[in-house]
Amino acid sequence: PSPTPPPDEFPFAERMEAFRRLRGWLSKTKRTKAVDALDSVLLELAKEDTA
């Protein structure tokens, strides 16, 4: 029998909240490249979430 995957420890909303906090910190510390990268990750996540 295939093992059941562990429950998602971080629900989507909590994960997005963490991303937002990270993003705020990154822009405060002027890491624009990191912010851009994070934005594209968030876009991908949003696409998957609505798929």
C-alpha distances in whole Angstrom, upper triangle without the diagonal:
4,6,9,12,15,18,20,23,26,26,28,32,31,31,33,36,35,36,39,40,39,41,44,44,44,47,49,49,50,47,47,45,42,43,43,39,38,39,37,34,35,36,32,30,33,32,28,28,31,29
4,6,9,12,15,17,20,23,23,25,28,28,27,30,32,32,32,35,37,36,38,41,41,41,43,45,45,46,43,43,41,38,39,39,35,34,35,34,30,31,32,29,27,29,28,25,25,27,26
4,6,9,12,15,17,20,21,23,26,26,25,28,30,29,30,33,34,33,35,38,38,38,41,43,43,44,41,41,39,36,37,37,34,32,34,33,29,30,31,28,26,28,28,24,24,27,26
4,6,9,12,14,17,18,20,23,23,22,25,27,26,27,31,32,31,33,36,36,36,39,41,41,42,39,40,38,35,35,36,33,31,32,31,27,27,29,26,23,25,26,22,21,24,23
4,6,9,11,14,15,17,20,19,18,22,24,23,24,27,28,27,29,32,33,33,35,37,37,38,36,36,34,31,31,32,29,27,28,27,24,24,25,23,20,22,23,19,19,22,21
4,6,8,11,13,15,18,17,17,20,22,21,22,25,26,26,28,30,31,31,34,35,36,37,34,35,34,30,30,31,28,26,28,27,23,23,25,23,20,22,23,20,19,22,22
4,6,9,10,12,15,14,14,18,19,19,20,23,24,24,26,28,29,30,32,34,34,36,33,34,33,30,29,30,28,25,26,26,22,22,24,22,19,20,22,18,17,20,20
4,6,6,9,12,11,11,14,16,15,17,19,20,20,22,25,25,26,29,30,31,32,30,30,29,26,26,27,24,21,23,23,19,18,20,19,15,17,19,16,14,17,18
4,6,10,12,10,10,13,14,13,15,18,18,19,21,23,23,25,27,28,29,31,29,29,29,25,25,26,24,21,23,23,19,19,21,20,17,18,21,18,16,20,21
4,6,8,6,6,10,10,10,12,14,15,16,18,20,20,21,24,25,26,28,26,26,26,22,22,23,21,18,19,20,17,15,18,17,14,15,18,16,14,18,19
4,6,5,6,9,10,11,13,14,16,17,18,20,22,23,25,26,27,29,27,27,27,24,22,24,22,18,19,20,17,15,17,17,13,14,16,14,12,15,17
4,6,5,6,9,10,11,12,14,15,16,18,20,21,22,24,26,27,25,25,24,21,20,21,19,16,16,17,14,11,14,13,9,10,13,11,8,12,14
4,5,5,6,9,10,10,12,14,15,16,19,20,21,23,24,26,24,24,24,21,19,21,20,16,16,18,15,12,15,15,12,11,15,14,11,13,16
4,5,5,6,9,10,11,12,14,15,17,18,20,21,23,24,23,24,24,20,19,21,20,16,17,18,16,13,16,17,13,14,17,16,14,17,19
4,5,5,6,9,10,11,12,14,16,16,18,20,21,22,21,21,21,17,16,18,16,13,14,15,12,10,13,14,10,12,15,14,12,15,18
4,5,5,6,9,10,10,12,14,15,16,18,20,21,19,19,19,16,14,16,15,11,11,13,11,8,11,12,9,10,13,13,11,14,17
4,5,5,6,9,10,11,12,14,15,17,19,20,19,19,20,17,15,17,17,13,13,16,14,11,14,16,13,13,17,17,15,17,20
4,5,5,6,8,10,11,12,14,15,17,18,17,18,18,15,14,16,15,12,13,16,13,11,15,16,13,14,18,18,16,19,22
4,5,5,6,9,10,10,12,14,15,16,15,15,15,12,10,13,12,8,9,12,10,8,12,13,11,12,16,16,15,18,20
4,5,5,6,9,10,11,12,14,15,14,14,16,13,10,13,13,9,10,13,12,9,13,15,13,13,17,18,16,18,21
4,5,5,6,9,10,11,12,14,14,15,16,13,11,15,15,11,13,16,14,13,16,18,16,17,20,21,19,22,25
4,5,5,6,9,10,11,12,11,12,13,10,9,12,12,9,11,14,13,12,15,17,15,17,20,20,20,22,25
4,5,5,6,8,10,10,9,10,11,8,6,9,10,7,8,12,11,10,13,15,15,15,19,20,19,21,24
4,5,5,6,9,10,10,11,13,11,9,12,13,11,11,15,15,13,16,19,18,18,21,23,22,24,27
4,6,5,6,9,9,11,13,11,9,13,14,12,13,17,16,16,19,21,20,21,24,25,24,27,29
4,5,5,6,5,7,9,7,6,10,11,9,11,14,14,14,17,19,19,20,23,24,24,26,28
4,5,5,6,6,9,8,6,10,12,11,11,15,16,15,17,20,20,20,23,25,25,27,29
4,5,8,9,13,12,10,13,15,14,15,18,19,18,21,23,23,23,26,28,28,29,32
4,6,9,11,10,10,13,15,14,16,19,19,19,22,24,24,25,28,29,29,31,33
4,6,9,9,9,11,13,13,15,17,18,19,21,23,24,24,27,28,29,31,33
4,6,5,6,9,10,11,12,15,16,16,18,20,21,22,25,26,27,29,30
4,5,5,6,9,10,10,13,14,15,16,19,20,21,23,24,25,27,29
4,5,5,6,9,10,11,13,14,15,17,19,20,21,23,24,26,27
4,5,5,6,8,10,11,12,14,15,16,18,20,21,22,24,26
4,5,5,6,9,10,10,12,14,15,16,18,20,21,22,24
4,5,5,6,9,10,11,13,14,15,17,19,20,21,23
4,5,5,6,9,10,11,13,14,16,17,18,20,21
4,5,5,6,9,10,10,12,14,15,16,18,20
4,5,5,6,9,10,10,12,14,15,17,18
4,5,5,6,9,10,11,13,14,16,17
4,5,5,6,9,10,11,12,14,15
4,5,5,6,9,10,10,12,14
4,5,5,6,9,10,11,12
4,5,5,6,9,10,11
4,5,5,6,9,10
4,5,5,6,9
4,5,5,6
4,5,5
4,6
4
